Amino acid sequence: MIRKKHCTKTLISQSVIVNLTHLNAIEFKSRDCLLLQSFNKTGLGVSRSYLSDLREN
């Protein structure tokens, strides 16, 4: 029996992978990632193509 693992990491741009357990929210107008408070030291933006993929999932 093969079990499917739930992926906790995803691409948000061509060069950035984010851990979804650290992601608090995404502001869809500005495409900014809001991480949990302890990880929110850097600003991360989601590219348009990856944002549409995230909306589908």
N, C-alpha and C positions, 0 to 999 in steps of 0.2 A: 504494500500500500504506500503510495506516494502522497505525502502531505504538502499542501501548498503553504509556504510561509508568507505572512503578511509583510510586505516591504515597508520599512520605516524610513527609507531614504529616497529622495527624488531629485531630479534635476530641476532647477529654476531658471537656469540660463546655460549657455554653452560651457561655462567654466565653473559653475557653482552647484554643488550638491548640498541639500539641506536635510537634516534629520527631522522627520515629521513629529517626533516626540518633543522637540524643542520649539516647534512652530505654534504660536498662539493664534495668529490670524493673518489674513492678507487683506490689505486695503486695495480694493479692486480699481478705484479711480487712479490712485498713484502707483499701483502695482508694487507697493512696499510690503516686505515681510515683517511682521511683528513677532519677535521671538519671545520666549519666556524671559522674565526680568533678569535672571542670572546670565542669559546669553545675548541680551539685547544691546551689546556694546558696539556692534557694527551695523551699518545700514545695508540691507540686502534688497535688491529689486528683482522682480520676476519679469522675464522677457514675455512679450505678447504670445509667442507661439507656445511656450511652456505654460502660461497662465490658462490658455484654453484647454490644455491637457489636464491641468489640475481641476478645472471646473467640471470636466466630464467624470472624473473619479471622485 
